[in-house]
Amino acid sequence: MRKPASYLSHLECARCGDRYSFTELQATCTCGGPLLCRYDLHAAARELRKEHLSNRPPGMWRYRELLPVQDPEHAVTLGEGSTPLLPSLWGAQHGLEQLLIKDEGRNPTATFKARGAAVAVTRLRELGVARVAVSSSGNAGDAWAAYCRRGGIEATIFVPSDVPLPTLVEAALTGENVYTFGGHNARGGTLAQSYATAHDAFCPNTFHEPYRAEGKKTMGLEIAEQLGWQMPDVIVYPIGGGVGLIGIWKAFCELREMGWVSGPLPRFIVAQYEGCAPVVKAFEEGMDACQSWADISTLPGGLRAPKPKADFLVLRILRETNGMAVAVSGHDALSAVREVMETDGLFICPEAATAIVALRRLIDRGAVGRKERIVLINTGSGLKYASLFHPPVKHVEDGVTGIAMAHS
């Protein structure tokens, strides 16, 4: 019997558990909860062997049977996935024996958002979607613009007016419709939904469709494979909407059910800016859901999520894995970007730098062991935020001599 291209079996509401067919276009559950893809993992475990992956080309489509796409031969791809897991010299300086940084800045469009866009655009195209309207804090916007252009789906993108210039330029140069707005992404979500209603478009905002999370799930699949089919002790993640965190958690759960990994799940640690920390506040106060954050004051970028749609699931993951949540300042995050660049030569994004600051605090408190295997997710390249930095550089005129001597 021929193996299926995907073991996807149905969609399931993360809140109430209701099931939906994956053969029809779905947004959210009737209760408003986000939908998650579910697979026939018993059949997958019976018919797949992890050793066979070594014969497949690199990239996230090597895990195609555990993705929702029904025809992987026609995947909308720009070569995303297979990003490196780098030992960190910054970690060694702080006494950490096994800090590894998953560098998602190597993806197309320079962030992990490429993974989600690749799978979601491919799957929406399979379901007959011709037009989308997407709101984003920035990096998802240019990813969706690029992948929709490549996949032949017409896209209208809404991003905040203070979005970093490289992100805005990349989105606009695709030729898709790009609009900026004042305020944060909660307003952008309303704009995108209104536009979609008026123009017969689908609105695949964060957790308004089930497929973006599957693309980001491949981060977890890669981490397990890169660690020799083991799970780390700790995952440190900068959280906005939480799609990547849920995706990584989902990957480990599925691999464990298939018998490809074993043991307890990693402790998940999340970091947010102090100026928008609804997950941290809800976690510290023992709440099951976040209250909407009223006055957002953060650096531009991906952590401006005043109330994540899947907040209840994020909080459940943190508590069930004995995780933690930490809020840090934007100033400390920018300083951490410099620290990691000076030690590792790796230009992490400010969002990931919040995770660096959080990790350092937890090390100092003894909440994270120095011998633990820790994976920190760098969600994107710092080059997309270069305008936030003003590094000290020296200018030299022609004919000047003695430069080496002056610096010796």
MOGIKA-V586194 format. One record per backbone hydrogen bond with DSSP energy under -1.0 kcal/mol. CO is the residue of the C=O (numbers start at 1). NH is the residue of the N-H. Records with the same first field share a line. If there is no record, write none. Layout:
BEGIN
CO = NH ; NH
END
This chain:
BEGIN
7 = 40
10 = 38
11 = 20
12 = 36
13 = 17
18 = 13
20 = 11
29 = 32
33 = 29
34 = 14
36 = 12
38 = 9 ; 10
39 = 41
40 = 44
41 = 45
42 = 46
43 = 47
44 = 48
49 = 52
50 = 53
51 = 54
52 = 55
53 = 56
59 = 62
60 = 63
61 = 64
63 = 66
64 = 67
65 = 7
71 = 74
72 = 75
80 = 60
84 = 103
86 = 101
88 = 92
89 = 93
90 = 94
91 = 96
92 = 95
98 = 374
99 = 88
100 = 376
101 = 86
102 = 104 ; 378
103 = 106
104 = 107
107 = 110
110 = 381
111 = 114
112 = 115
113 = 117
114 = 118
115 = 119
116 = 120
117 = 121
118 = 122
119 = 123
120 = 124
121 = 125
122 = 126
123 = 127
124 = 129
125 = 128
130 = 154
131 = 202
132 = 156
134 = 158
138 = 142
139 = 143
140 = 144
141 = 145
142 = 146
143 = 147
144 = 148
145 = 149
146 = 150
147 = 151
148 = 153
154 = 132
155 = 177
156 = 134
157 = 179
158 = 136
159 = 181
160 = 163
164 = 168
165 = 169
166 = 170
167 = 171
168 = 172
169 = 173
172 = 175
177 = 157
179 = 159
181 = 161
184 = 187 ; 188
185 = 189
186 = 190
187 = 191
188 = 192
189 = 193
190 = 194
191 = 195
192 = 196
193 = 197
194 = 198
195 = 199
196 = 201
202 = 133
205 = 208
211 = 215
212 = 216
213 = 217
216 = 219
217 = 221
218 = 222
219 = 223
220 = 224
221 = 225
222 = 226
223 = 227
224 = 229 ; 230
225 = 228
233 = 267
234 = 375
235 = 269
236 = 377
237 = 271
242 = 246
243 = 247
244 = 248
245 = 249
246 = 250
247 = 251
248 = 252
249 = 253
250 = 254
251 = 255
252 = 256
253 = 257
254 = 258
255 = 260
267 = 235
268 = 324
269 = 237
270 = 326
271 = 239
272 = 328
273 = 276
275 = 297
277 = 281
278 = 282
279 = 283
280 = 284
281 = 285
282 = 287
283 = 286
303 = 305
306 = 293
308 = 311
310 = 314
311 = 315
312 = 316
313 = 317
314 = 318
315 = 319
316 = 320
317 = 321
318 = 323
319 = 322
324 = 270
326 = 272
328 = 274
329 = 333
330 = 334
331 = 335
332 = 336
333 = 337
334 = 338
335 = 339
336 = 340
337 = 341
338 = 342
339 = 343
340 = 344
341 = 345
346 = 348
347 = 382
349 = 353
350 = 354
352 = 356
353 = 357
354 = 358
355 = 359
356 = 360
357 = 361
358 = 362
359 = 363
360 = 364
361 = 365
362 = 367 ; 368
363 = 366
369 = 372
370 = 97
373 = 233 ; 234
374 = 100
375 = 236
376 = 102
378 = 104
379 = 112
381 = 384
382 = 385
383 = 386
385 = 388
386 = 389
397 = 400
402 = 406
403 = 407
405 = 408
END
